[in-house]
Amino acid sequence: MVIQNDRAQNMIISDLLPHKARTDIKSVQADCTLLDMARILERENIGVLIVLTEDGEIDGVVSERDLARNLIDFPQDLAVRQVREIMTRDVITCDVNDGVIEILSMMSECRIRHIPVLDQGTLASVLSLRDFTLAYQWLQTQVLTDYLTGLSNRRHFMAALDKEINRRTRFATSLSLIMIDIDHFKTINDTYGHNVGDQVIRAVADLLKAQCRIYDVIGRLGGEEYAILCPNTALQGARIMGERLIAAMRQSVVFTDAGPVHFTASFGIYETTAADEDAKTIIGCADAFLYEAKEAGRDRIVGGTSERFSPDGAAASQAVAAQTETCRLIPARRLSDRPMIAPTSSSEA
């Protein structure tokens, strides 16, 4: 099931039906004995049967739970008692165009475990509460995930950043943020098209997932820009991580539909050390360092702490400038000396 995030929030019943074959629907008539009903449920390994009239209209619904209750009350009568005695007659149905969230809410409120699905008045499938619950869990994941890379999307990343800011305030822990932007990404798109650009974006995401720690939060904030939230990590630790990532990117080759593509990236690293910084401020400061890295020639890391932006005078600025310089990584081997895109074209990076 592949549904874009903009549609995920409006997911409808028909989105679930490709996983429910028409043959999943099993039916009986009201005069079927409970013993025969039990045999059908066991043979087909299902939990519900639709009770149909002779004309094929829905007459009711009967489930294994209904059978179990009556088995306790009348253990000797299964061979003679009929389905009509235990089935639910007031059947609630849904349409293929109904919203998943609305139907799930209604089923939970009415304590319904199975619901027939109609398509233009014809029985199309039977869905269980479990089907809807799994769909809802999938939907929640899609709303929080960037569909192209599988990373956290901006909404989820900002929520995680707010949570870590609160934790840092309560427990006085370190918190750093790494902003990453692929260098000369427009050249890739303009030369080889957006499909190759998407392949590079996915490759960078895979590299970040492979290199980062399990408790780091990696997000794609938009376009070719990524962010890594590093809990319990001071500037020095984030710098070490950045150096590892930038080295891995220099060695990476993305084998795309248009041939192999090399890429580099610029990094801005920021440790929040001020007491009252919110998510917007932290993102803005990390972005400022990223901008410096871009202006300094790309393919490098620039970073610092909150003191870089504090109004405490020249002494503080000089101290932070020295600190920032120690966090600046000038590549020993400049990748600008080779084509960013493998030499299948004369275009320059």
C-alpha positions as a printed NumPy array, in Angstrom:
array([[  0.   ,   0.   ,   0.   ],
       [  1.683,   3.234,  -1.125],
       [ -0.209,   6.435,  -0.382],
       [  1.347,   9.878,  -0.318],
       [  1.211,  11.816,   2.952],
       [ -1.217,  14.388,   1.57 ],
       [ -3.691,  11.587,   0.908],
       [ -2.895,   9.544,   4.001],
       [ -4.981,  11.8  ,   6.208],
       [ -7.959,  11.229,   3.875],
       [ -7.547,   7.474,   3.542],
       [-10.754,   5.752,   2.414],
       [-12.056,   2.199,   2.684],
       [-11.153,   1.316,  -0.913],
       [ -7.482,   1.794,  -0.001],
       [ -7.77 ,  -1.275,   2.229],
       [ -9.545,  -3.537,  -0.246],
       [ -6.606,  -4.624,  -2.452],
       [ -5.504,  -6.701,   0.528],
       [ -8.938,  -8.304,   0.966],
       [ -9.832, -10.611,  -1.911],
       [-13.456, -11.019,  -2.933],
       [-13.129, -14.701,  -2.02 ],
       [-12.567, -13.656,   1.615],
       [-16.342, -13.219,   1.909],
       [-18.046, -16.354,   3.204],
       [-21.775, -16.515,   3.692],
       [-24.49 , -18.777,   5.052],
       [-28.235, -18.658,   5.199],
       [-30.215, -18.14 ,   8.361],
       [-31.326, -21.783,   8.597],
       [-27.735, -23.063,   8.727],
       [-27.055, -24.985,  11.935],
       [-24.507, -23.72 ,  14.411],
       [-22.525, -26.927,  13.952],
       [-22.246, -26.334,  10.201],
       [-21.359, -22.722,  10.897],
       [-18.547, -23.822,  13.217],
       [-17.194, -26.153,  10.55 ],
       [-17.118, -23.337,   7.969],
       [-15.311, -20.976,  10.327],
       [-12.743, -23.645,  11.134],
       [-12.247, -24.738,   7.519],
       [-11.884, -21.215,   6.154],
       [ -9.948, -19.91 ,   9.172],
       [-12.124, -16.802,   9.42 ],
       [-13.948, -15.073,  12.236],
       [-17.189, -13.881,  10.668],
       [-19.883, -14.992,   8.232],
       [-22.382, -12.873,   6.331],
       [-25.945, -14.184,   6.55 ],
       [-27.713, -13.764,   3.212],
       [-31.321, -14.122,   2.182],
       [-32.327, -16.311,  -0.759],
       [-32.239, -13.151,  -2.887],
       [-28.619, -12.451,  -1.916],
       [-29.434,  -9.531,   0.367],
       [-27.633,  -9.101,   3.672],
       [-29.801, -10.559,   6.414],
       [-27.318, -10.398,   9.27 ],
       [-23.792, -11.036,  10.526],
       [-22.628, -13.868,  12.754],
       [-19.184, -14.272,  14.307],
       [-17.139, -16.868,  16.15 ],
       [-17.704, -14.827,  19.305],
       [-21.468, -15.258,  18.895],
       [-20.911, -18.982,  18.491],
       [-18.682, -19.198,  21.562],
       [-21.288, -17.528,  23.777],
       [-23.976, -19.951,  22.673],
       [-21.673, -22.932,  22.974],
       [-21.355, -22.161,  26.67 ],
       [-25.11 , -21.724,  27.123],
       [-26.281, -24.64 ,  24.935],
       [-23.381, -27.099,  24.465],
       [-25.66 , -29.954,  23.322],
       [-27.753, -28.037,  20.796],
       [-25.252, -27.036,  18.089],
       [-26.624, -29.613,  15.635],
       [-30.178, -28.237,  15.81 ],
       [-29.929, -24.58 ,  16.707],
       [-29.817, -22.244,  13.704],
       [-27.781, -19.181,  12.782],
       [-30.874, -16.941,  12.801],
       [-31.069, -17.43 ,  16.588],
       [-27.71 , -15.821,  17.293],
       [-26.956, -13.538,  14.34 ],
       [-26.936,  -9.761,  14.523],
       [-29.811,  -8.477,  12.442],
       [-29.243,  -4.727,  12.693],
       [-26.246,  -4.727,  10.389],
       [-24.21 ,  -1.555,  10.006],
       [-22.413,  -1.337,   6.68 ],
       [-19.948,   1.089,   5.146],
       [-19.201,   2.224,   1.621],
       [-15.902,   1.951,  -0.252],
       [-15.695,   5.759,  -0.306],
       [-16.129,   6.24 ,   3.45 ],
       [-13.175,   7.534,   5.445],
       [-11.128,   4.99 ,   7.406],
       [-10.829,   7.176,  10.497],
       [-14.58 ,   7.87 ,  10.619],
       [-15.503,   4.183,  10.293],
       [-12.908,   3.154,  12.871],
       [-14.332,   5.683,  15.34 ],
       [-17.869,   4.45 ,  14.686],
       [-16.863,   0.791,  15.145],
       [-15.123,   1.568,  18.421],
       [-18.085,   3.592,  19.69 ],
       [-20.658,   0.943,  18.705],
       [-18.395,  -1.956,  19.71 ],
       [-18.544,  -3.5  ,  16.246],
       [-15.873,  -6.067,  15.397],
       [-16.723,  -6.703,  11.721],
       [-18.378,  -4.547,   9.091],
       [-19.559,  -5.399,   5.544],
       [-18.266,  -3.09 ,   2.811],
       [-20.589,  -2.136,  -0.046],
       [-19.591,  -0.928,  -3.498],
       [-22.57 ,   0.648,  -5.249],
       [-24.879,  -1.414,  -3.061],
       [-23.106,  -4.722,  -3.72 ],
       [-21.2  ,  -6.578,  -1.017],
       [-17.486,  -6.076,  -1.782],
       [-15.712,  -7.276,   1.351],
       [-15.849,  -7.693,   5.094],
       [-13.358,  -5.774,   7.225],
       [-12.524,  -6.416,  10.848],
       [-11.663,  -4.008,  13.622],
       [ -8.112,  -5.321,  13.369],
       [ -7.97 ,  -4.316,   9.682],
       [ -8.909,  -0.775,  10.649],
       [ -6.534,  -0.663,  13.604],
       [ -3.589,  -1.739,  11.464],
       [ -4.569,   0.816,   8.83 ],
       [ -4.716,   3.534,  11.468],
       [ -1.261,   2.61 ,  12.767],
       [  0.092,   2.686,   9.224],
       [ -1.611,   6.022,   8.65 ],
       [ -0.007,   7.51 ,  11.766],
       [  3.401,   6.396,  10.502],
       [  2.785,   7.926,   7.078],
       [  1.737,  11.27 ,   8.535],
       [  5.044,  11.475,  10.413],
       [  7.319,  10.07 ,   7.696],
       [  8.871,  11.583,   4.599],
       [  7.534,   9.364,   1.817],
       [ 10.669,   9.602,  -0.356],
       [ 13.288,   8.675,   2.252],
       [ 11.48 ,   7.068,   5.173],
       [ 13.033,   9.654,   7.504],
       [ 11.058,  11.801,   9.91 ],
       [  9.264,  14.587,   8.104],
       [  9.422,  18.182,   9.277],
       [  6.357,  17.844,  11.516],
       [  7.712,  14.809,  13.35 ],
       [ 11.222,  16.24 ,  13.585],
       [ 10.027,  19.522,  15.101],
       [  7.919,  17.609,  17.634],
       [ 10.982,  15.544,  18.586],
       [ 13.064,  18.721,  18.899],
       [ 10.477,  20.295,  21.217],
       [ 10.512,  17.152,  23.351],
       [ 14.301,  17.165,  23.634],
       [ 14.332,  20.872,  24.483],
       [ 11.969,  20.173,  27.377],
       [ 14.132,  17.266,  28.52 ],
       [ 17.273,  19.387,  28.336],
       [ 15.591,  22.076,  30.423],
       [ 14.488,  19.599,  33.106],
       [ 17.671,  17.54 ,  33.388],
       [ 20.365,  19.975,  32.197],
       [ 21.554,  17.627,  29.445],
       [ 23.472,  18.586,  26.301],
       [ 21.646,  18.975,  23.001],
       [ 23.104,  19.513,  19.54 ],
       [ 21.643,  19.831,  16.059],
       [ 23.333,  19.044,  12.745],
       [ 22.003,  20.616,   9.556],
       [ 23.106,  19.086,   6.247],
       [ 22.616,  20.326,   2.7  ],
       [ 23.723,  18.472,  -0.438],
       [ 26.165,  20.612,  -2.417],
       [ 25.313,  21.635,  -5.975],
       [ 22.104,  19.622,  -5.893],
       [ 20.547,  21.846,  -8.537],
       [ 23.278,  20.742, -10.949],
       [ 22.225,  17.12 , -10.526],
       [ 18.566,  17.925, -11.13 ],
       [ 19.257,  20.199, -14.088],
       [ 21.679,  17.769, -15.738],
       [ 20.027,  14.418, -15.157],
       [ 16.465,  15.182, -14.088],
       [ 14.499,  14.923, -10.88 ],
       [ 14.381,  11.13 , -10.913],
       [ 18.16 ,  10.962, -10.465],
       [ 17.903,  13.757,  -7.902],
       [ 15.433,  11.65 ,  -5.928],
       [ 17.815,   8.703,  -6.057],
       [ 20.582,  10.842,  -4.574],
       [ 18.248,  12.128,  -1.851],
       [ 17.365,   8.548,  -0.919],
       [ 21.02 ,   7.519,  -0.932],
       [ 21.944,  10.314,   1.47 ],
       [ 19.093,   9.284,   3.743],
       [ 20.293,   5.662,   3.716],
       [ 23.824,   6.795,   4.554],
       [ 22.596,   8.878,   7.493],
       [ 20.503,   5.991,   8.826],
       [ 23.491,   3.662,   8.597],
       [ 25.923,   6.062,  10.295],
       [ 23.856,   7.707,  13.04 ],
       [ 23.223,   6.374,  16.518],
       [ 20.004,   4.57 ,  17.348],
       [ 18.716,   7.407,  19.542],
       [ 19.455,  10.21 ,  17.073],
       [ 16.46 ,  11.601,  15.188],
       [ 17.08 ,  12.085,  11.466],
       [ 14.723,  14.24 ,   9.445],
       [ 14.343,  15.532,   5.934],
       [ 13.222,  19.102,   6.374],
       [ 12.653,  19.768,   2.704],
       [ 14.359,  19.458,  -0.668],
       [ 17.987,  18.413,  -0.199],
       [ 18.179,  19.57 ,   3.425],
       [ 18.435,  17.139,   6.352],
       [ 18.72 ,  17.554,  10.096],
       [ 20.022,  15.29 ,  12.847],
       [ 18.902,  15.795,  16.426],
       [ 21.605,  14.605,  18.817],
       [ 20.356,  14.191,  22.409],
       [ 22.901,  14.14 ,  25.255],
       [ 25.542,  15.377,  22.844],
       [ 27.76 ,  18.442,  23.225],
       [ 29.4  ,  20.311,  20.341],
       [ 32.53 ,  18.159,  20.344],
       [ 30.565,  14.924,  20.094],
       [ 28.383,  16.323,  17.313],
       [ 31.506,  17.479,  15.468],
       [ 32.941,  13.954,  15.621],
       [ 29.718,  12.606,  14.171],
       [ 29.778,  15.257,  11.453],
       [ 33.342,  14.368,  10.505],
       [ 32.351,  10.72 ,  10.21 ],
       [ 29.383,  11.587,   8.013],
       [ 31.236,  13.973,   5.717],
       [ 34.01 ,  11.408,   5.235],
       [ 31.443,   8.744,   4.328],
       [ 29.792,  11.072,   1.83 ],
       [ 33.11 ,  11.813,   0.116],
       [ 33.572,   8.112,  -0.475],
       [ 30.002,   7.467,  -1.613],
       [ 28.905,   6.814,  -5.155],
       [ 25.219,   6.663,  -6.049],
       [ 24.543,   4.325,  -8.953],
       [ 21.59 ,   5.976, -10.637],
       [ 19.641,   5.383, -13.835],
       [ 21.948,   7.961, -15.487],
       [ 25.161,   6.419, -14.201],
       [ 27.294,   6.86 , -11.063],
       [ 26.961,  10.147,  -9.193],
       [ 29.358,  11.544,  -6.59 ],
       [ 28.185,  14.146,  -4.107],
       [ 29.375,  16.21 ,  -1.168],
       [ 27.502,  18.109,   1.517],
       [ 27.894,  21.066,   3.829],
       [ 27.252,  20.839,   7.566],
       [ 26.159,  23.326,  10.199],
       [ 26.481,  22.093,  13.79 ],
       [ 24.948,  23.893,  16.743],
       [ 24.899,  23.1  ,  20.447],
       [ 22.216,  24.958,  22.336],
       [ 23.682,  26.225,  25.607],
       [ 21.295,  29.106,  26.368],
       [ 18.434,  28.429,  28.756],
       [ 15.562,  29.936,  26.807],
       [ 16.097,  28.826,  23.206],
       [ 13.111,  27.379,  21.385],
       [ 13.021,  25.109,  18.358],
       [ 12.835,  27.96 ,  15.862],
       [ 15.908,  29.617,  17.353],
       [ 17.917,  26.399,  17.402],
       [ 17.066,  25.624,  13.776],
       [ 17.934,  29.188,  12.791],
       [ 21.34 ,  29.09 ,  14.504],
       [ 22.244,  25.734,  12.944],
       [ 21.141,  27.14 ,   9.577],
       [ 23.449,  30.128,  10.093],
       [ 26.424,  27.806,  10.528],
       [ 25.331,  25.827,   7.48 ],
       [ 25.241,  29.055,   5.481],
       [ 28.796,  29.829,   6.621],
       [ 29.924,  26.413,   5.423],
       [ 28.341,  27.057,   2.035],
       [ 29.922,  30.517,   1.775],
       [ 33.339,  29.154,   2.768],
       [ 33.4  ,  26.797,  -0.22 ],
       [ 31.065,  23.885,   0.66 ],
       [ 32.086,  20.325,   1.563],
       [ 32.941,  21.316,   5.133],
       [ 31.649,  21.645,   8.669],
       [ 31.122,  24.875,  10.591],
       [ 29.702,  24.891,  14.097],
       [ 29.455,  26.573,  17.459],
       [ 27.287,  27.119,  20.527],
       [ 24.733,  29.657,  21.694],
       [ 27.447,  32.077,  22.805],
       [ 28.188,  32.811,  19.147],
       [ 24.875,  34.66 ,  18.956],
       [ 24.802,  36.216,  22.446],
       [ 25.069,  40.022,  22.859],
       [ 27.825,  39.846,  25.474],
       [ 30.406,  41.915,  23.64 ],
       [ 33.564,  41.51 ,  21.688],
       [ 35.309,  39.281,  24.212],
       [ 32.626,  36.637,  23.938],
       [ 32.576,  36.917,  20.151],
       [ 36.322,  36.439,  19.954],
       [ 36.207,  33.436,  22.267],
       [ 33.437,  31.831,  20.251],
       [ 35.195,  32.644,  16.984],
       [ 38.181,  30.664,  18.232],
       [ 35.85 ,  27.859,  19.336],
       [ 34.103,  27.866,  15.98 ],
       [ 37.412,  27.669,  14.148],
       [ 38.221,  24.455,  16.   ],
       [ 34.92 ,  23.064,  14.756],
       [ 35.669,  24.   ,  11.129],
       [ 36.722,  21.078,   8.974],
       [ 38.583,  22.001,   5.798],
       [ 38.776,  18.904,   3.625],
       [ 42.28 ,  17.527,   3.153],
       [ 41.32 ,  16.465,  -0.36 ],
       [ 39.087,  18.989,  -2.069],
       [ 36.368,  17.198,  -4.009],
       [ 35.86 ,  20.341,  -6.081],
       [ 38.991,  19.211,  -7.944],
       [ 36.995,  16.33 ,  -9.433],
       [ 33.575,  16.265, -11.073],
       [ 30.755,  15.784,  -8.601],
       [ 28.936,  13.818, -11.281],
       [ 30.875,  10.93 , -12.755],
       [ 32.506,  11.966, -16.037],
       [ 29.731,  10.872, -18.338],
       [ 29.017,  14.523, -19.138],
       [ 31.01 ,  17.715, -19.604],
       [ 28.907,  19.612, -17.05 ],
       [ 30.668,  20.965, -13.981],
       [ 29.544,  20.599, -10.378]])
